[in-house]
Amino acid sequence: MDVDTRLLRYFAAIAEEGNLTRAAHRLFVSQPSLTKQLKHLESQLGVRLFTRSSTGMTLTDAGHALAAHVPPVLADWDAAVSQTRSAARVLRVGFITSAANDATQDIVTSFGRLRPGWQVDLKQASWSDPTAGLGAEEVPVALLRLPFPGQESFEVRSLFTEPRCAALPSAHPLAGRDEIAFQELWDDPVIVAPSLNGTWREHWLALSERDGREVRVGAVTERPDEFLSAIAGGHGIALVPACASRFHARPDVVYVPVTGVSPSEVAVAWLPDAGDVVADFVRCCLDVTRSRRTGCGTRSG
């Protein structure tokens, strides 16, 4: 029987936390998604791993048996993966769609010159994981947007900022404007990602700039195509980085600059003690974004 190591990591987190909500927060995933993955693991094994109650999650006898074996299995797997990638000279880099904009290829090229023989494997994360794989340690370094959940647990360096704009259906009454004041959009429903919580939620809904106005959620989407289709269908609007007008252009969605909201900040983040190879990649990120103005962003200070 083949079991995805991610399912084992999810199981281990639930077992250690004894609570689905805390485990989901630790893993930077939504609680419904974590519950679904746990059910999938139990289905694969054909056993019940936890007894669920109002006080939390308690391991069954089968769960205790699995919990005794999972930590060394994951540790051995992590060591094998790390040694294999080092031998193959492959650096896996997570990223959120359009995170580093036009700078990404220059960063990869610069890294190749600094580390001859090394390759960069770019792994795109869905919007349900704002950490771009760092939270589950699927990657040692990532290009993403601030703020993100658990940010204080990682090393982070800002690269540049860019304005945010409003993504509107082409039939929206304000779609023809050259600029929109954010307060004009306060009553519109908003399209959100399933992981929208904490500081991530506050930023992308611009809660501090809404003067206390309640947010109405029009739809919850996980990927860019679903997100854009929901906007085009009139289910709501969204604040997005200005570069979305190029990376996600389509005739039924209009991008209009918005005043009264803070910009989006792009950063490189990495696991503590990730090693010299990651340090070199971070250096390339800083050097490239310092020396050029990206197509959608401005250089960070």
N, C-alpha and C positions, 0 to 999 in steps of 0.2 A: 504493500500500500504506500502511495506517495502522498506526503502531506507538505503543503507549502510552509516554509519556515516562518512566514509572516503570521500564519495562524498560530504557530507555537509561541511567537512573541506576544501576540494578543492574549493567549491563554495565560502565559506567565505573568503578564501585567495584571490581569484580573485576579489571579491567584494571590499575588503579592498585595494588591490593594484591598481585596475583599469587597470591592464596590465598583459597579459598572461606570458610574459617573466619574469617579476619580481615575479609573483606568483609562477611560476615553480621553480625559484631559491630559493625562501623562503621555498618551500615544499621539495626541493632536488629531484625533479622529472624532466623528460624531458618535453619540451613544447608540443611535439606531444602527449605524454601520457596524459598530463593534458587536452589538447583539446579533446581527445577521451573520457575522463571521464566526462567532462562537457556536451558533446553531449549525453552521456548515461544518465546523470541526467535529462537533458531537455526532453529526450525521455520518461523517466519514469514518469515525471510530466505532460508531454503533453503540455508544455508551453515553450516559449522562455524567457530565463533569462537575456540575455545580448544583447545589440546592438553592433556589432563589427565594428570598423572603424580603419583608419590608426593612429588615436590618442590614441586608447586603447579600453577598454571594459566599456560600460555604462549600468547600470542596467535598465531593462524594468520595467514597473509597477509591473508585476508579480515578477520580481527579487527583487524589493524593499520590496514587501510583505514577500518574503522568508527571505531576509536579516534581517528583524526585528525579526524573530523568531529563526534563527539558533544559535546565540551566547548563549542564555539561554538554548536551547536544548542540545547543546554540553557540556556546563558547568554542567548541571544536569547529563548527561550521564557519563562524566568523574568522577564526584563525586561518582556516583553509582558503577562504575567499580572499583574505588579505594577502596571504603568501602567493596565491595564484595570480592575483592582479599585479602584484609587485614583480613577479617573474615575467609576466606578459607586458609590463610597463604600460598599464592602462589606468588612467585616473578617471573615476566616475564622478560626474558633476551633475547635480540636480538643478533644475531651473523651473520657474513659473513662466508660463507663456509670455513672451516679449520682455522678460525681465531686464536683460541688458541691452535690448534693442539692437542697433547696428554695431555695437561694440563687441558682441559675442565672438564673431569670427576673428576679429583682430586680437582678442584675448587668447583664443585658442592658438592662433598663429604665433603670437609672442611666446606662449608657453612652449610650443614646439621648438622654437629657436633656443630657449633657455634649457630645455630638457630634451635633447636630441634622442630619437628612438621611442619617446613616450607618446601615447595617443590619449585624446580626451574623448570619453564616452558620455555624451550629453543625454541625460534622462529627464524627460519632461514630466512634471507632476500635475495631477489634476488639481482643480481649485479646492477640492476637499482636503488637501494637504498643503497649507500655506508654508510649511517648513521645507517643501520640495525634497522630501526624503530624509532630511536631517533628523527629524523626530524619532524615526524608527531605525536610524543609523544605516539606512540603505545606501547613502552616499556620505563621503567625508566632508564635502564642500558643496555649496549651492549658491546660485544667483537668484535672488528673490526680492520681495518688496517689504519694506518696513511700514508699520510694526507687524510682527508675526508671533503667534502663540509660543510661549516658552523661550522667547528671544534671550532672556537673561542666562539661559543654560549654555549658550554658544558664544564663540568669538564672532564679532560682527564689525564690519567696516563699511561705512557709507561710500557709495561710488558717485552718484549724481541724483539730481531731482528733476522732475518734469511736471508741468501743469496737469491738472485733471480736467476732464471735460464731461459733458453729459451725452450718453448714448440714448437716442430717442428713436421711436418708430418714425418713418418718413412722413406719416400722416399726422404727427403730433402738431398742435397749434403753434409751437415755438420752433419747429424744425427749420424754418427759413431764416431764423435770426442769426446775426453774426456773433452774438454774445448773449448769455443769459445770466441774470443774477440768481444765485442759488435759491434764494427765498421764493422765487417764482416756481420752483419745482417741489416745494415742501409737501404739497398735497398729492403729488403723484405717487402711485405704488412703486415699489422698488424691486428689482430682480436681485436675488442674493445667492451666495454660495452656501452649501450645506454646513460648512465649517465656520460660518460667520458668527463669531463670538468674541468676547473680551475686547482687547485693544484693536484686533483685526476688524471686528464688527464696527467699533466706534469710528475707525478711520474711514472705511469704505462706505459707511452710511453718513459720514460727516456729522455725527450726533452732536458734537460740541458747537457746530455751526447752524443747528436747527432751532435754536432759541426754545428748546423744550418741546418742540412739535413731535408727536408720535409718528413712528415710521409704519407705513402699511406695506406688507410684503405681498408682491404680486405673483411671484413664482420663485422656486428654489431650483437652481441648476448647478451641475457639476463641471460641465465642459463648455468651451467657447461656442461650439455650434448650437448647443441647447440654449445657452445664455442669449446669443444673438437672435435665435428664432423666437424666444419669449419676448424680447424687446420688439422685434419686427411684427409680432402678432398682437401688439398693443397691451400686453400683460403688465407692463411697467417700464420704468426707465432705470438708468444706473450711472453712477460716477465711475469713470474709467480713466486710465492714463491717456494722455493726449496721443501717444503713438498708436493707440488702438485704431485710429482712423486710417492708418496704413496697413497695419498687420491684420485687421479684421474688417476691411472695407467690403460693403455689400450695398446694393441699391435701395434696400428697404430699411436701412438703419442709417441715421444721420448723427454725426458727432459735432457738438457745438461747444466752444469754450465757455467755461463757467467762472464767474467772479464770486468771491466770498467763501472759497474753500481752499484749504491748504494743498500744497503739491504732493505728488507721490514720490517716495524716496526708494531708489534702487540700491541694494547692498550685496556684498558677498559675505556669507556666513559659513563657519566651519566648526567641526567638532574640536573640543579642546585636545591638545596633544596629538593632532592629526599627522604630524610629521613634516619633514623637509619638502616633500613633493607638493603637498598642499600649500605650504608656506610660499613656494615658488609660484604656484597658480594665483594665490592671493596677491602677490607682488605684481604679477602681470595685469591683474584686474585693476589695481590701483594705478599702475603706470599708464596703461592704455587709456583709461577714462580721464586721467589727469591731463594727458597730452592732446586729447581730441574732444571736440564737441560732438556727441552722438546725434544721430538723425532726429531723435525725438526728445532728447533730454538736454540738460545743461550740466556742466561740470559741477561736481560738489566742491565745497570750499576746501 
